[in-house]
Amino acid sequence: MAHPPWHQDGSRPDGGASPPGGEARILRLVDVEGEVARVLAELRAQGDPVRADYEKRYLKSDLVHFGVPVPALRKVAVSAVEAQPTRDELLALAEALWDVTRDGRPVHEARVAAIEVLVKRVALLEPSDLAVAERFVRGSASWVYVDILAEKVAGALVVRYPDLGRVLDAWVADPYMWIRRTAVLALLAGVRAGNPDLSRVDRFGDALIGEREFFIRKALGWVLRELSKKDPGWVTRWVEPRVEVISGVTLREAVRWLPEEDAGRLRATQRR
């Protein structure tokens, strides 16, 4: 039998007992607008203008930067979802943070905070929420946002809901480079979990092996590198027949953890 709704003090509106377990069940409704304001205020208070200038130059960013170190930024962000929100509250909070602007420009720390809350509570997400990750990636132009979204949000969803791999199949051919990078890096989640999608590593690798974009070449190399830690034989067998067409950037990453005999042979073959 369904329980009636509970007041915030844990009591039942019909005057009945608290739920089983000895403690009152307390509904925690996230005040999205209030949490966004609190997070922004804390981030501004911890900002460093010198660091902000350095970050903007390093990232080649035209966003607003407060200059908050990543560990401090993450701590502030996840505090907004320490009391587990509902899925709807989580999505509303993430999208509100992502959409924050100052003087008409997005705020770097707010966007990172949006990603961090999704990562913290990724278990709440459902297959349709991959569209939120896609929106964020399409609104990005930097690895600093894309890489975490790719592995920790998109990749986590694909591991939990394997049918979403078909979305990655479309993304790997997308005209937007950051979406293609997301398709590749999303495979890292399965690799690190010990359940690599070797079919997609193979197909995506062949689809992208001729890419001129540095960020695609690097992403493919990273996936091969991480896979080589668990299955060096597979990586060696995949790279060897392609060694004359694979980019130097990809090869350097792919062979980094291979046995030296295999790594040396592959490097030497490419240099011929």
ABEGO torsion letter per residue (X at the ends): XBBBBBBAAGBBAAGBBBBBGGBBBBBBBBBAAAAAAAAAAAAAAABBAAAAAAAAAAAGBABBBAGBBAAAAAAAAAAAAABBBBAAAAAAAAAAAAABBBGGBBBAAAAAAAAAAAAAAAAABBAAAAAAAAAAAAABABAAAAAAAAAAAAAAAAAABAAAAAAAAAAAABABAAAAAAAAAAAAAAAAAGBBBAAAAAAAAAAAAABABAAAAAAAAAAAAAAAAABAAAAAAAAAAAAAABBAAAAAAAAAABBAAAAAAAAAAAAX
